Amino acid sequence: MEDFEPVTIKMAKEQNLSLNPSKISGCCGRLMCCLGYEYENYNCYLKGLPKEGDKIKTKDGKGKVISVNALKQKVSVELEDGKIIELDYNKKQ
């Protein structure tokens, strides 16, 4: 590797990874280099998805986003009546 970019805990947090040091550290004892490479792609996958905590309208009613899976392009929403639904953003909403 000729160009080494710093890797931060923020990258792991934003990718919803466990912050357990043994799971995000490489054999060198530092944060895994791959977090930096994956971070840019992960942010691309997040584009167009609502954020956790956002209030959105669905065909089933209004609700609050409770989880976001960027790689699968899916969002879980808790509707006002307490029902939880999953929206697939691979398809047009």
Buried (B, 14 or more C-beta within 10 A) or exposed (E): EEEEEEBEEEBBEBBEBEEEEEEBEEEEEEBBBEBBEBBEEBEEBBEEBBEEEEEBEEEEEEBBBEEBBBEEBBBBBBBEEEEEBEBEBEEEE
